[in-house]
């Protein structure tokens, strides 16, 4: 059975997950992260994709991004692969693919789920034991949102700007939000959405996307449909 095309919608945020093949390392040294981020910024500008959050981990990467066009997201990721993989292979004297097949993605609602996804991404280094605090990790967008370092890769989303009227208010509110952590139910919801390529949002959001895209998003009801309406009990 042919796999269903990825659900990618212009002007909507998307959570993107890309793993190393067989969970192998895709970043080994600071120069690897730096090189990837430079090409990410270049490819995002070229294909008109706004990067709102990211976390680069040794064996995988997370992005939260909004493409202007339906093709922009895939084109950006393909360009990254064409530049980064040969560079990485040459540096480490290896051959073959680096990433695990095609990237995974989930459309994200621009409500509370957007900032929830930001926190999920920027807290990933802590969950994986790469750092003891979010602000100490150099390869995520947390330091940008916390006002510690202006990151040229990042385009702030309207949801972030709504956190306060001034940069200080927004940064303080975001630090407090991240400090609250993210619960197990939220973790499972986000991880499940990106693994299955399903939207992250409310039931109403998913129903609206079904109507907009004319494709099934909500789980089908179990059982065969009635050929004729069932008789109602009196």
C-alpha positions as CSV (number, residue, x, y, z in Angstrom):
1,X,0.0,0.0,0.0
2,X,1.4,3.4,-1.0
3,X,2.1,5.6,2.0
4,X,0.0,8.7,2.4
5,X,1.7,12.0,1.5
6,X,2.8,14.1,4.4
7,X,0.3,16.7,5.5
8,X,2.0,20.1,4.9
9,X,0.0,23.3,4.9
10,X,1.4,26.7,3.9
11,X,1.3,29.3,6.6
12,X,0.8,26.7,9.4
13,X,3.5,25.8,12.0
14,X,4.9,22.3,11.7
15,X,6.9,20.2,14.2
16,X,9.7,18.4,12.3
17,X,11.7,15.4,13.5
18,X,14.7,14.0,11.7
19,X,16.7,11.2,13.1
20,X,20.1,9.7,12.3
21,X,20.0,6.4,10.5
22,X,19.9,3.6,13.0
23,X,20.1,6.3,15.7
24,X,23.7,7.0,14.7
25,X,25.3,10.3,15.5
26,X,24.6,13.2,13.2
27,X,26.5,15.8,15.2
28,X,29.8,14.9,16.9
29,X,31.5,18.3,17.5
30,X,30.6,21.9,17.9
31,X,31.7,22.6,14.3
32,X,29.0,20.2,13.1
33,X,26.2,22.0,14.9
34,X,27.5,25.3,13.7
35,X,27.7,24.2,10.1
36,X,24.2,22.7,10.1
37,X,22.7,25.9,11.6
38,X,24.4,28.0,9.0
39,X,22.9,25.9,6.2
40,X,19.6,25.8,8.0
41,X,19.4,29.6,8.1
42,X,20.4,29.8,4.4
43,X,17.9,27.1,3.2
44,X,15.1,28.6,5.3
45,X,15.6,32.0,3.8
46,X,15.8,30.7,0.3
47,X,12.6,28.5,0.5
48,X,10.7,31.1,2.7
49,X,10.4,28.9,5.8
50,X,10.2,30.7,9.2
51,X,12.1,28.8,11.9
52,X,10.4,29.4,15.3
53,X,12.3,26.9,17.5
54,X,14.9,24.1,17.2
55,X,16.9,21.6,19.2
56,X,19.9,19.8,17.7
57,X,20.8,16.6,19.6
58,X,23.6,14.2,18.8
59,X,21.3,11.6,17.1
60,X,18.3,13.8,15.9
61,X,16.9,17.2,15.5
62,X,13.6,19.0,16.1
63,X,12.3,22.1,14.3
64,X,9.2,24.2,14.6
65,X,8.7,26.0,11.3
66,X,6.1,27.7,9.1
67,X,6.5,27.4,5.3
68,X,5.1,30.0,3.0
69,X,4.5,27.4,0.3
70,X,3.4,23.7,0.3
71,X,6.8,22.7,-1.3
72,X,9.0,24.9,0.9
73,X,9.4,22.6,3.9
74,X,10.5,19.5,1.9
75,X,12.7,21.6,-0.3
76,X,14.5,23.1,2.7
77,X,15.1,19.7,4.3
78,X,16.4,18.3,1.0
79,X,18.8,21.2,0.5
80,X,20.1,20.7,4.0
81,X,20.7,17.0,3.3
82,X,22.5,17.8,0.0
83,X,24.9,20.2,1.8
84,X,25.3,18.7,5.2
85,X,25.6,14.9,4.5
86,X,28.5,15.1,2.0
87,X,30.3,17.6,4.2
88,X,29.8,15.3,7.3
89,X,30.8,12.2,5.4
90,X,34.0,13.8,4.1
91,X,34.9,15.1,7.5
92,X,34.4,11.7,9.2
93,X,35.6,9.5,6.3
94,X,32.3,7.7,6.0
95,X,29.9,6.9,3.2
96,X,26.2,6.5,2.7
97,X,23.1,8.0,4.1
98,X,23.1,9.9,7.4
99,X,19.4,10.4,8.1
100,X,16.6,7.9,8.7
101,X,14.5,8.1,5.6
102,X,12.2,11.1,5.2
103,X,11.6,13.5,8.0
104,X,8.5,13.3,10.1
105,X,6.2,16.3,10.6
106,X,3.0,17.3,12.3
107,X,0.9,20.4,11.7
108,X,0.6,22.4,14.9
109,X,-2.4,24.5,15.9
110,X,-1.6,28.2,16.7
111,X,-3.2,28.0,20.1
112,X,-1.7,26.8,23.4
113,X,-0.3,23.8,21.5
114,X,2.2,26.0,19.7
115,X,4.0,27.1,22.9
116,X,3.6,23.6,24.3
117,X,5.5,22.3,21.2
118,X,8.2,25.0,21.7
119,X,8.7,23.8,25.2
120,X,8.8,20.2,24.1
121,X,11.5,21.0,21.6
122,X,13.7,23.2,23.8
123,X,13.5,20.9,26.8
124,X,14.6,17.9,24.7
125,X,18.3,18.4,25.6
126,X,17.3,18.1,29.3
127,X,15.2,15.0,28.8
128,X,18.1,13.4,27.0
129,X,20.6,14.3,29.7
130,X,22.6,16.5,27.4
131,X,22.5,19.4,29.8
132,X,21.3,20.3,33.3
133,X,19.5,23.5,32.4
134,X,18.0,24.8,29.2
135,X,20.1,28.0,29.1
136,X,23.3,26.0,29.2
137,X,22.7,24.2,26.0
138,X,24.1,26.0,23.0
139,X,22.3,24.1,20.2
140,X,18.7,25.0,20.8
141,X,16.6,28.1,20.5
142,X,15.9,28.4,24.2
143,X,18.6,31.0,24.8
144,X,17.0,33.2,22.1
145,X,13.6,33.1,23.7
146,X,15.0,33.7,27.1
147,X,16.8,36.8,26.0
148,X,20.3,35.4,26.4
149,X,21.4,35.4,22.8
150,X,19.8,36.8,19.6
151,X,19.6,33.9,17.2
152,X,19.6,34.8,13.5
153,X,18.0,31.4,12.7
154,X,14.8,32.3,14.6
155,X,11.8,34.1,13.4
156,X,9.6,34.9,16.4
157,X,6.0,33.7,16.0
158,X,3.0,35.8,16.9
159,X,2.3,33.5,19.9
160,X,5.6,34.4,21.4
161,X,5.0,38.1,21.0
162,X,1.7,37.8,22.8
163,X,3.5,36.8,26.0
164,X,4.3,40.5,26.7
165,X,4.4,44.0,25.4
166,X,8.2,44.4,25.7
167,X,11.1,42.0,25.1
168,X,11.8,41.7,28.8
169,X,8.1,40.8,29.5
170,X,8.1,38.2,26.8
171,X,11.4,36.7,27.8
172,X,10.4,36.6,31.5
173,X,7.0,35.0,30.7
174,X,8.7,32.4,28.5
175,X,11.3,31.5,31.1
176,X,8.5,31.0,33.6
177,X,6.5,28.9,31.1
178,X,9.5,26.6,30.4
179,X,10.2,26.4,34.1
180,X,6.8,24.8,34.6
181,X,8.1,21.9,32.5
182,X,5.9,19.7,30.4
183,X,3.7,16.9,31.7
184,X,3.7,13.2,30.6
185,X,0.4,13.5,28.8
186,X,1.7,16.5,26.8
187,X,4.9,14.7,26.0
188,X,3.0,11.6,24.8
189,X,0.6,13.8,22.7
190,X,3.4,15.6,20.9
191,X,5.5,12.6,20.3
192,X,2.6,10.6,19.0
193,X,1.5,13.4,16.6
194,X,4.9,13.7,15.0
195,X,5.5,10.0,14.8
196,X,2.2,9.4,13.1
197,X,2.2,12.6,11.0
198,X,-1.0,13.7,12.7
199,X,-1.9,17.3,13.5
200,X,-1.3,18.6,17.0
201,X,-4.3,20.5,18.3
202,X,-7.8,20.3,19.5
203,X,-10.6,18.1,18.1
204,X,-12.1,21.2,16.5
205,X,-8.8,22.0,14.8
206,X,-8.5,18.5,13.4
207,X,-12.1,18.6,12.1
208,X,-11.4,21.9,10.4
209,X,-8.3,20.5,8.8
210,X,-10.3,17.5,7.5
211,X,-12.7,19.8,5.9
212,X,-9.9,22.0,4.5
213,X,-7.8,19.2,3.1
214,X,-10.4,16.6,2.2
215,X,-8.4,13.8,3.8
216,X,-9.0,11.7,6.9
217,X,-7.4,13.0,10.0
218,X,-9.6,11.7,12.8
219,X,-9.7,8.0,13.5
220,X,-12.4,6.1,11.6
221,X,-15.3,4.8,13.6
222,X,-15.0,1.0,14.3
223,X,-17.4,-1.4,12.6
224,X,-19.0,-1.5,9.2
225,X,-21.4,1.3,8.4
226,X,-25.1,0.4,8.3
227,X,-26.5,-0.2,4.8
228,X,-29.8,1.2,6.1
229,X,-30.4,3.3,9.1
230,X,-30.8,1.2,12.3
231,X,-34.3,0.9,13.8
232,X,-34.6,3.2,16.8
233,X,-35.9,1.5,20.0
234,X,-39.2,2.9,21.1
